[in-house]
């Protein structure tokens, strides 16, 4: 079973995440941020990763701690579930259209964290969520998962569509990368380690 469950408790957040890489896309998400619940639910659906994520954060301050810590715990869970990454595709990419928006996502579970973020939001907030926090979420996830991730907004106008395209594109790229390659019996690297 390629699965993991982790809990992180700080003075700012209490987060528990469980995921199963070889799932069907079932989810149970409650972060205290409605839009993020929507994004993680569709991430699970499109990646086919079963996901449970529950967070109680200091939203009375703002959403920064919740978004960053969610990224940390989700990244840690992905890394734990992948183990030594034996037999996976390793790479994934996807071009995702969402009405007028088009987003490119490319990633590599290389063990070397890096985020290239080229997404400009047309407005600073979705409801009361600062859209700059999506970059913080993905940066934290990349660092804790050892993930090289490039996200580029090619075109877009409506803010909901832009970030939905980001999360759906990320989901499809992750799905490809973590799937087993029947011809790869070892670690997918000439170094012998990822």
ChimeraX attribute file (.defattr): number of C-alpha atoms within 10 A of each C-alpha:
attribute: neighborCount
match mode: 1-to-1
recipient: residues
	/A:1	9
	/A:2	14
	/A:3	20
	/A:4	19
	/A:5	19
	/A:6	15
	/A:7	15
	/A:8	14
	/A:9	13
	/A:10	10
	/A:11	7
	/A:12	15
	/A:13	19
	/A:14	17
	/A:15	23
	/A:16	20
	/A:17	22
	/A:18	21
	/A:19	25
	/A:20	22
	/A:21	24
	/A:22	17
	/A:23	18
	/A:24	15
	/A:25	19
	/A:26	18
	/A:27	22
	/A:28	15
	/A:29	21
	/A:30	18
	/A:31	21
	/A:32	16
	/A:33	18
	/A:34	12
	/A:35	17
	/A:36	17
	/A:37	18
	/A:38	15
	/A:39	19
	/A:40	23
	/A:41	22
	/A:42	19
	/A:43	26
	/A:44	28
	/A:45	20
	/A:46	21
	/A:47	25
	/A:48	21
	/A:49	23
	/A:50	21
	/A:51	27
	/A:52	19
	/A:53	23
	/A:54	19
	/A:55	22
	/A:56	16
	/A:57	25
	/A:58	16
	/A:59	15
	/A:60	6
	/A:61	9
	/A:62	13
	/A:63	17
	/A:64	20
	/A:65	19
	/A:66	24
	/A:67	24
	/A:68	20
	/A:69	24
	/A:70	29
	/A:71	24
	/A:72	23
	/A:73	24
	/A:74	28
	/A:75	24
	/A:76	24
	/A:77	26
	/A:78	26
	/A:79	21
	/A:80	18
	/A:81	20
	/A:82	20
	/A:83	13
	/A:84	14
	/A:85	22
	/A:86	20
	/A:87	18
	/A:88	22
	/A:89	22
	/A:90	24
	/A:91	19
	/A:92	22
	/A:93	22
	/A:94	20
	/A:95	19
	/A:96	22
	/A:97	20
	/A:98	19
	/A:99	12
	/A:100	11
	/A:101	21
	/A:102	20
	/A:103	27
	/A:104	21
	/A:105	26
	/A:106	21
	/A:107	23
	/A:108	22
	/A:109	26
	/A:110	19
	/A:111	17
	/A:112	15
	/A:113	18
	/A:114	20
	/A:115	19
	/A:116	15
	/A:117	16
	/A:118	14
	/A:119	19
	/A:120	15
	/A:121	18
	/A:122	12
	/A:123	11
	/A:124	13
	/A:125	13
	/A:126	13
	/A:127	9
	/A:128	11
	/A:129	18
	/A:130	14
	/A:131	18
	/A:132	14
	/A:133	17
	/A:134	21
	/A:135	19
	/A:136	20
	/A:137	21
	/A:138	25
	/A:139	24
	/A:140	26
	/A:141	28
	/A:142	25
	/A:143	19
	/A:144	21
	/A:145	25
	/A:146	21
	/A:147	25
	/A:148	20
	/A:149	25
	/A:150	17
	/A:151	23
	/A:152	17
	/A:153	21
	/A:154	15
	/A:155	15
	/A:156	22
	/A:157	14
	/A:158	14
	/A:159	18
	/A:160	16
	/A:161	17
	/A:162	26
	/A:163	23
	/A:164	22
	/A:165	25
	/A:166	28
	/A:167	25
	/A:168	26
	/A:169	28
	/A:170	27
	/A:171	25
	/A:172	23
	/A:173	25
	/A:174	29
	/A:175	23
	/A:176	19
	/A:177	20
	/A:178	26
	/A:179	16
	/A:180	17
	/A:181	16
	/A:182	9
	/A:183	9
	/A:184	12
	/A:185	11
	/A:186	14
	/A:187	17
	/A:188	21
	/A:189	12
	/A:190	7
	/A:191	7
	/A:192	9
	/A:193	13
	/A:194	17
